[in-house]
Amino acid sequence: MKISVNVQLLNALVYYRIKKDWVRIMRQGLFITFEGVDGCGKTTQIKLLDEYLRNLGCETLLTREPGAKGLGEKLREILLNYDGNVSSKCESFLFLADRAQHVDCIIKPALEKGIFVLCDRHTDSTIAYQGYGRGVDIEELKNLNNLATGELKPDLTIVFDVDIETSAKRVGKEKDRMESAGIEFFERVRKGFLEIAKQEPERVKVIDSTQSIESIHEKVLELVNGLK
């Protein structure tokens, strides 16, 4: 994806200010997750950050949940496109199985090599979607998340907050199984993400994603630079 001229200018302005900090921490790796309801713009922003970090000379891994390479791709197909009834608990365990495989086989090895891992959805999506959205016990989900990840926590989680009406317009008419859950479901999910941010303000930061792509990207860079 090509970055617009405005974003390129923004990157040029902040490049020299933070390059020294990134060079200093490049060898230890960072784990950053991008969260929010469907249509919040996180996928656009994760690609922009990935390109930005690569331009700084950082080695990055751009990944996602569900659906990382290998087994994750098979699980993603079931989770998003299976047309039969799926119980809330079954759905939760499928996401957790995908996460355990993802963390053990992809994320942890990358971090150990000093790679910057950028992940589109992670543990907070399970709490927001299956916990707040589906009504599965949140404390149980937290314990299961810890089991699946070996208690690995992101260095930074960014929640891209958008009202559900805007979210629905961005998603469009073609929806997968999760995107078809209905407005009330997504209102609960949005509330869940905001509640998570209140509970863990040091790790989880919220950005208003109704702003321009360039403005959101600038705020993402400010948050990532704050990890130095």
C-alpha positions in Angstrom: 0.0 0.0 0.0 1.4 3.4 -0.9 1.5 6.1 1.7 -0.1 9.4 0.8 2.1 12.5 0.4 0.9 14.0 3.7 1.9 10.9 5.6 5.3 10.9 3.9 5.8 14.5 4.9 4.8 13.7 8.5 7.4 10.8 8.6 10.1 13.1 7.3 9.4 15.7 10.1 9.6 13.2 13.0 12.3 10.9 11.5 15.4 12.7 12.8 13.8 13.3 16.2 13.2 9.7 17.1 15.7 7.8 14.9 18.4 7.7 17.7 15.9 6.3 20.2 14.9 3.5 17.8 18.4 2.6 16.9 19.1 2.2 20.6 16.2 -0.3 21.2 16.1 -2.0 17.8 17.9 -5.1 19.2 15.4 -6.0 21.9 12.2 -6.1 19.9 8.8 -4.8 20.8 5.3 -6.3 20.8 2.6 -3.9 19.7 -1.1 -4.9 19.2 -3.8 -3.0 17.3 -7.4 -3.4 18.5 -10.9 -2.0 17.9 -14.2 -2.9 16.4 -14.4 -3.9 12.8 -14.0 -1.0 10.4 -12.0 1.1 13.0 -9.1 1.6 10.7 -6.5 -0.4 12.6 -5.4 -2.5 9.6 -4.5 0.7 7.7 -2.6 2.1 10.7 -0.7 -1.1 11.3 0.6 -1.1 7.7 1.6 2.5 8.0 3.6 1.8 11.2 5.2 -1.3 9.6 6.4 0.8 6.7 7.6 3.6 8.9 9.7 1.3 11.2 11.2 -0.5 8.2 12.3 2.9 6.8 14.1 3.4 10.2 16.0 0.2 9.6 14.0 -1.9 12.1 13.1 -5.6 11.3 9.4 -6.1 11.7 6.9 -8.9 11.7 3.3 -7.9 10.6 0.9 -10.5 11.8 -2.7 -11.0 12.8 -5.2 -13.0 14.9 -6.8 -15.1 13.9 -5.0 -16.3 10.8 -1.3 -16.1 11.2 0.7 -18.3 8.8 0.1 -22.1 8.9 -2.5 -23.5 11.2 -3.8 -20.1 12.0 -5.0 -19.7 8.4 -7.1 -22.8 8.8 -8.6 -21.7 12.1 -9.4 -18.2 10.6 -11.4 -19.8 7.9 -13.5 -21.7 10.4 -14.0 -18.8 12.7 -15.0 -16.2 10.1 -16.8 -18.3 7.4 -18.3 -21.4 9.0 -22.0 -21.1 8.2 -23.4 -23.4 11.0 -24.1 -22.6 14.6 -21.0 -22.0 16.8 -21.4 -21.8 20.6 -19.8 -18.9 22.4 -17.5 -21.2 24.3 -16.4 -23.1 21.2 -15.7 -19.8 19.5 -13.6 -18.6 22.4 -11.6 -21.8 22.5 -10.9 -21.7 18.7 -9.5 -18.1 19.1 -7.4 -19.3 22.1 -6.1 -22.3 20.1 -5.1 -19.9 17.3 -3.4 -17.6 19.9 -1.4 -20.4 21.6 0.0 -21.6 18.2 0.7 -18.0 17.1 2.5 -17.0 20.3 4.6 -20.1 20.6 5.5 -20.6 17.0 5.6 -17.0 15.6 5.5 -14.2 18.1 8.0 -15.4 20.8 10.6 -16.5 18.4 10.5 -13.2 16.6 10.8 -11.2 19.8 13.8 -13.3 20.9 15.5 -12.2 17.6 14.9 -8.5 18.4 12.1 -8.2 15.8 9.3 -5.6 16.2 6.1 -7.6 16.2 3.0 -5.7 15.1 -0.2 -7.7 15.6 -3.7 -7.0 14.2 -5.8 -8.2 17.2 -4.7 -10.2 20.2 -5.9 -11.0 23.7 -8.0 -7.9 24.2 -10.2 -8.8 21.2 -11.1 -12.1 23.0 -12.1 -10.1 26.1 -14.1 -7.5 24.1 -15.8 -9.8 21.6 -16.3 -13.1 23.5 -16.5 -11.5 27.0 -18.3 -8.3 26.7 -19.9 -9.2 23.3 -21.0 -12.8 23.8 -21.2 -12.9 27.6 -18.5 -15.5 28.3 -17.1 -15.0 31.8 -14.4 -12.4 31.5 -12.2 -13.6 34.4 -12.2 -17.1 32.9 -11.2 -15.6 29.6 -8.4 -13.7 31.2 -7.0 -16.9 32.8 -7.3 -18.7 29.5 -5.5 -15.9 27.7 -2.7 -16.2 30.2 -2.5 -19.9 29.5 -2.5 -19.5 25.8 0.2 -16.8 25.8 2.3 -18.0 28.7 1.4 -14.6 30.2 3.2 -12.7 27.4 1.9 -9.1 27.4 2.2 -6.5 24.6 4.4 -3.6 25.3 1.7 -1.3 23.8 -1.9 -1.9 22.8 -3.6 0.8 20.7 -7.4 0.8 20.6 -8.9 2.6 17.6 -12.2 3.9 18.8 -15.1 4.6 16.4 -18.8 4.8 16.8 -20.7 1.8 15.5 -22.6 3.6 12.8 -19.3 4.7 11.2 -17.9 1.2 11.7 -20.8 -0.4 9.9 -20.5 2.0 6.9 -16.8 1.2 6.6 -17.3 -2.5 6.7 -19.9 -2.4 3.9 -22.5 -5.0 2.9 -20.2 -8.0 2.5 -19.7 -9.3 6.0 -18.1 -12.4 7.5 -19.7 -14.4 10.4 -18.2 -12.1 13.1 -19.0 -8.8 11.3 -22.7 -10.0 10.9 -23.3 -10.1 14.7 -25.5 -7.0 14.8 -25.4 -3.4 16.2 -26.1 -4.2 19.8 -23.3 -6.8 19.9 -20.8 -4.3 18.5 -21.9 -1.6 21.0 -21.0 -4.1 23.8 -17.7 -4.9 22.1 -16.8 -1.2 21.8 -17.7 -0.7 25.5 -15.5 -3.6 26.3 -12.4 -2.1 24.6 -12.9 1.2 26.4 -13.3 -0.6 29.7 -10.1 -2.5 29.1 -8.3 0.7 28.4 -9.6 2.1 31.7 -8.4 -0.9 33.6 -4.9 -1.0 32.0 -4.1 2.7 31.2 -0.3 2.1 31.1 -0.5 -0.5 28.4 -3.7 0.3 26.5 -4.1 3.7 24.7 -7.2 4.9 22.9 -7.2 6.9 19.7 -10.2 8.5 18.1 -10.3 6.9 14.7 -12.8 9.2 13.1 -9.9 11.6 12.4 -7.9 11.7 9.2 -5.5 8.8 8.4 -2.6 11.2 8.7 -3.7 12.6 12.1 -4.2 9.0 13.5 -0.8 8.0 12.1 0.9 10.9 13.9 -0.7 9.9 17.2 0.4 6.3 16.7 4.0 7.5 16.2 3.8 9.5 19.4 2.6 6.5 21.4 5.3 4.2 19.9 8.0 6.8 20.5 6.9 6.9 24.1 8.1 3.3 24.5 11.8 4.4 24.3 
